[in-house]
């Protein structure tokens, strides 16, 4: 088949080394509204049971708390602390500005998931066809569920930005090879930079995209001078969002706090022991077994028709994403979300195999959905009821809004209008020994200061959800709760099952 401009390979714009290819299908447009409605409907069905259930996961409720505190004038990393990038909290603050309802940020996460599926479908459609692309996007909407993506996890918000960056490289490689920077490519690298400001780990994939852009130009007709200018411009665009943030903190006199949170804390935190890491890697392998298998089968099929370098780009993107996960000293299930976009794109080669592809997608759904707590509507209704009872009781016994949460449910501060008593508003930062040297604050001293303020009510999760624990901090709280006159137990239900919350109230001096 003759090589045309529409079939130029990604990394070899001058031709020669590419395998025979087919003309990529056009990216999805709004005329493909049924695809968008399909993703929206699937996400509503699989996530609707969670709506209003603030305790389903621990991370997103903390992000929502931070977003609300920012609207109250708190300065991130100074008045309220965490190590993730500022854009994540600005997203939650923006949602809270529109509505303080839990459903508001859950809907925002749903829309971000739909956007991710839509973008994956666009990339997959370039390599296959419209039906296979639709299936690839639908697979994303399903696969995020067992990996901690049912609610507002950070990856749900920044992965669509990464997908947009990858799509811009695929779509604009011909212009880039000629030394031209299109608006879409500039927007793609801007999205990549925004992803870094959500979570610093995204920089690994962004670096890969930068190398791809460099390779395209070096192997094209851009010329060395133009290549250096363009590459510098793209690097500047990707670095700009975080640089602007750093500039703001520098001007405000808080750059040290920003550096400590984003850099130093990650170097000084304690990480899981080797045996636990291997156990989690085994679990991660099991969780990714089906999408990995589908991706391998899809890639084998794509080799027959897809341009070699376009397929190579997606394959290496996949390897980089998986390598980034393996490079983390800690492994949590939601980290695996970063590998799903290229895996879903590769699996499109399987989904285009007629009935076999549809059977594979159906099998994926039947594998994922039964194990997903989000679709267990009755359990989620019970969870909402239990949470409402706890919040109602806390409002009754904490009239002066002096509350200490000693467990996971940090959103209780927001629900009871109680300001967090410490910048360490994510409770494990006060008792998790692995964080003792990471937050820039002495855990035991911070706890002693909090207790000196005489909280009226202390909510203690039993058992505490961390190991190892800071024995000094735990002993201080145990001593304080021993002086409380009332104790009442509540059982909440998160994604992992029941959790006991002991509510100590009418405490000495409270």
DAVEN-V478237 format. One record per residue. N is the residue number from 0. RES is the residue in one small letter. D_LAST is the distance of its C-alpha to the last C-alpha in whole Angstrom. Layout:
n | res | d_last
N | RES | D_LAST
N | RES | D_LAST
This chain:
n | res | d_last
0 | x | 81
1 | x | 81
2 | x | 78
3 | x | 77
4 | x | 75
5 | x | 72
6 | x | 72
7 | x | 72
8 | x | 70
9 | x | 66
10 | x | 67
11 | x | 71
12 | x | 72
13 | x | 75
14 | x | 76
15 | x | 78
16 | x | 75
17 | x | 73
18 | x | 74
19 | x | 76
20 | x | 73
21 | x | 73
22 | x | 72
23 | x | 68
24 | x | 67
25 | x | 65
26 | x | 61
27 | x | 60
28 | x | 60
29 | x | 58
30 | x | 61
31 | x | 60
32 | x | 57
33 | x | 58
34 | x | 56
35 | x | 53
36 | x | 53
37 | x | 53
38 | x | 50
39 | x | 48
40 | x | 49
41 | x | 48
42 | x | 45
43 | x | 44
44 | x | 45
45 | x | 43
46 | x | 40
47 | x | 40
48 | x | 38
49 | x | 35
50 | x | 34
51 | x | 31
52 | x | 30
53 | x | 27
54 | x | 27
55 | x | 30
56 | x | 30
57 | x | 27
58 | x | 29
59 | x | 30
60 | x | 26
61 | x | 25
62 | x | 28
63 | x | 27
64 | x | 24
65 | x | 25
66 | x | 28
67 | x | 26
68 | x | 24
69 | x | 27
70 | x | 28
71 | x | 25
72 | x | 26
73 | x | 25
74 | x | 28
75 | x | 29
76 | x | 29
77 | x | 27
78 | x | 24
79 | x | 24
80 | x | 26
81 | x | 28
82 | x | 32
83 | x | 34
84 | x | 36
85 | x | 35
86 | x | 37
87 | x | 35
88 | x | 32
89 | x | 34
90 | x | 36
91 | x | 32
92 | x | 31
93 | x | 35
94 | x | 34
95 | x | 31
96 | x | 32
97 | x | 35
98 | x | 32
99 | x | 28
100 | x | 29
101 | x | 30
102 | x | 33
103 | x | 34
104 | x | 34
105 | x | 35
106 | x | 38
107 | x | 38
108 | x | 38
109 | x | 41
110 | x | 43
111 | x | 43
112 | x | 44
113 | x | 47
114 | x | 48
115 | x | 48
116 | x | 50
117 | x | 53
118 | x | 53
119 | x | 54
120 | x | 56
121 | x | 58
122 | x | 58
123 | x | 60
124 | x | 62
125 | x | 64
126 | x | 65
127 | x | 65
128 | x | 66
129 | x | 63
130 | x | 63
131 | x | 62
132 | x | 60
133 | x | 58
134 | x | 57
135 | x | 56
136 | x | 53
137 | x | 52
138 | x | 52
139 | x | 49
140 | x | 47
141 | x | 48
142 | x | 47
143 | x | 44
144 | x | 42
145 | x | 42
146 | x | 41
147 | x | 38
148 | x | 39
149 | x | 38
150 | x | 36
151 | x | 35
152 | x | 35
153 | x | 36
154 | x | 40
155 | x | 40
156 | x | 40
157 | x | 42
158 | x | 45
159 | x | 47
160 | x | 47
161 | x | 49
162 | x | 51
163 | x | 52
164 | x | 53
165 | x | 55
166 | x | 57
167 | x | 58
168 | x | 59
169 | x | 61
170 | x | 62
171 | x | 63
172 | x | 65
173 | x | 68
174 | x | 68
175 | x | 66
176 | x | 69
177 | x | 71
178 | x | 68
179 | x | 67
180 | x | 63
181 | x | 62
182 | x | 59
183 | x | 58
184 | x | 58
185 | x | 56
186 | x | 54
187 | x | 53
188 | x | 53
189 | x | 50
190 | x | 48
191 | x | 49
192 | x | 47
193 | x | 44
194 | x | 44
195 | x | 43
196 | x | 40
197 | x | 39
198 | x | 39
199 | x | 41
200 | x | 43
201 | x | 45
202 | x | 47
203 | x | 49
204 | x | 50
205 | x | 51
206 | x | 53
207 | x | 55
208 | x | 55
209 | x | 56
210 | x | 59
211 | x | 60
212 | x | 61
213 | x | 63
214 | x | 65
215 | x | 66
216 | x | 67
217 | x | 69
218 | x | 71
219 | x | 72
220 | x | 74
221 | x | 71
222 | x | 72
223 | x | 70
224 | x | 70
225 | x | 68
226 | x | 66
227 | x | 64
228 | x | 64
229 | x | 62
230 | x | 60
231 | x | 59
232 | x | 58
233 | x | 56
234 | x | 54
235 | x | 53
236 | x | 52
237 | x | 50
238 | x | 48
239 | x | 48
240 | x | 45
241 | x | 43
242 | x | 45
243 | x | 44
244 | x | 40
245 | x | 40
246 | x | 42
247 | x | 39
248 | x | 37
249 | x | 39
250 | x | 40
251 | x | 36
252 | x | 36
253 | x | 34
254 | x | 37
255 | x | 35
256 | x | 32
257 | x | 34
258 | x | 37
259 | x | 34
260 | x | 33
261 | x | 36
262 | x | 38
263 | x | 36
264 | x | 34
265 | x | 36
266 | x | 38
267 | x | 36
268 | x | 34
269 | x | 34
270 | x | 37
271 | x | 37
272 | x | 40
273 | x | 44
274 | x | 44
275 | x | 41
276 | x | 42
277 | x | 46
278 | x | 44
279 | x | 42
280 | x | 46
281 | x | 47
282 | x | 45
283 | x | 45
284 | x | 49
285 | x | 49
286 | x | 47
287 | x | 49
288 | x | 52
289 | x | 54
290 | x | 53
291 | x | 55
292 | x | 58
293 | x | 58
294 | x | 58
295 | x | 61
296 | x | 63
297 | x | 63
298 | x | 63
299 | x | 67
300 | x | 68
301 | x | 67
302 | x | 69
303 | x | 72
304 | x | 72
305 | x | 69
306 | x | 70
307 | x | 69
308 | x | 67
309 | x | 65
310 | x | 64
311 | x | 64
312 | x | 61
313 | x | 59
314 | x | 60
315 | x | 58
316 | x | 55
317 | x | 54
318 | x | 55
319 | x | 53
320 | x | 50
321 | x | 50
322 | x | 51
323 | x | 48
324 | x | 46
325 | x | 47
326 | x | 47
327 | x | 43
328 | x | 41
329 | x | 39
330 | x | 40
331 | x | 38
332 | x | 40
333 | x | 39
334 | x | 41
335 | x | 44
336 | x | 44
337 | x | 46
338 | x | 49
339 | x | 49
340 | x | 51
341 | x | 54
342 | x | 54
343 | x | 54
344 | x | 57
345 | x | 59
346 | x | 59
347 | x | 60
348 | x | 64
349 | x | 63
350 | x | 62
351 | x | 65
352 | x | 67
353 | x | 68
354 | x | 67
355 | x | 66
356 | x | 63
357 | x | 62
358 | x | 62
359 | x | 60
360 | x | 57
361 | x | 57
362 | x | 56
363 | x | 53
364 | x | 52
365 | x | 52
366 | x | 51
367 | x | 48
368 | x | 47
369 | x | 46
370 | x | 44
371 | x | 42
372 | x | 38
373 | x | 38
374 | x | 41
375 | x | 40
376 | x | 39
377 | x | 38
378 | x | 35
379 | x | 34
380 | x | 34
381 | x | 32
382 | x | 29
383 | x | 29
384 | x | 28
385 | x | 26
386 | x | 24
387 | x | 24
388 | x | 22
389 | x | 19
390 | x | 19
391 | x | 19
392 | x | 16
393 | x | 14
394 | x | 14
395 | x | 14
396 | x | 10
397 | x | 9
398 | x | 10
399 | x | 9
400 | x | 10
401 | x | 8
402 | x | 10
403 | x | 12
404 | x | 15
405 | x | 17
406 | x | 20
407 | x | 22
408 | x | 21
409 | x | 20
410 | x | 21
411 | x | 18
412 | x | 17
413 | x | 20
414 | x | 20
415 | x | 16
416 | x | 17
417 | x | 14
418 | x | 16
419 | x | 16
420 | x | 14
421 | x | 17
422 | x | 21
423 | x | 21
424 | x | 20
425 | x | 22
426 | x | 20
427 | x | 23
428 | x | 24
429 | x | 21
430 | x | 22
431 | x | 26
432 | x | 28
433 | x | 31
434 | x | 29
435 | x | 28
436 | x | 31
437 | x | 31
438 | x | 28
439 | x | 29
440 | x | 25
441 | x | 24
442 | x | 22
443 | x | 20
444 | x | 20
445 | x | 18
446 | x | 16
447 | x | 15
448 | x | 14
449 | x | 12
450 | x | 10
451 | x | 10
452 | x | 9
453 | x | 5
454 | x | 6
455 | x | 4
456 | x | 8
457 | x | 10
458 | x | 14
459 | x | 16
460 | x | 20
461 | x | 22
462 | x | 24
463 | x | 23
464 | x | 26
465 | x | 27
466 | x | 30
467 | x | 30
468 | x | 26
469 | x | 25
470 | x | 24
471 | x | 22
472 | x | 19
473 | x | 19
474 | x | 19
475 | x | 16
476 | x | 14
477 | x | 16
478 | x | 15
479 | x | 11
480 | x | 11
481 | x | 13
482 | x | 10
483 | x | 9
484 | x | 10
485 | x | 12
486 | x | 14
487 | x | 17
488 | x | 19
489 | x | 21
490 | x | 24
491 | x | 25
492 | x | 29
493 | x | 30
494 | x | 33
495 | x | 33
496 | x | 32
497 | x | 29
498 | x | 26
499 | x | 23
500 | x | 19
501 | x | 17
502 | x | 14
503 | x | 11
504 | x | 8
505 | x | 6
506 | x | 5
507 | x | 5
508 | x | 4
509 | x | 0
